[in-house]
Amino acid sequence: MNVNNTTEYTLPRMRTIPKAYEEIKALDPETSLSMRGLRKLVGSGQIPTVKIANKVLINLDLLIEWLACYNTSTVGA
């Protein structure tokens, strides 16, 4: 590793599925997204995850971005 490397990295906010759901619910208490729906998104591969041992982790920022940019006109197309 280069000691003089000035590249800064931000630590991703990795959450388990229940914790990610809690954070989404805290940001939007009226959300229509359910825990089951989030699990389906993860299971289908639409939301990228990292598996460590028996835990599935979601990058919370990517999840929020995905939800914000989701285009409903492509569903079922």
HELIX and SHEET records of a PDB file:
HELIX    1   1 ILE A   17  LEU A   27  1                                  11    
HELIX    2   2 MET A   35  SER A   44  1                                  10    
HELIX    3   3 LEU A   60  CYS A   69  1                                  10    
HELIX    4   4 THR A   72  THR A   74  5                                   3    
SHEET    1   A 3 MET A  14  THR A  16  0                                        
SHEET    2   A 3 LYS A  55  ASN A  59 -1                                        
SHEET    3   A 3 THR A  49  ILE A  52 -1                                        
END                                                                             
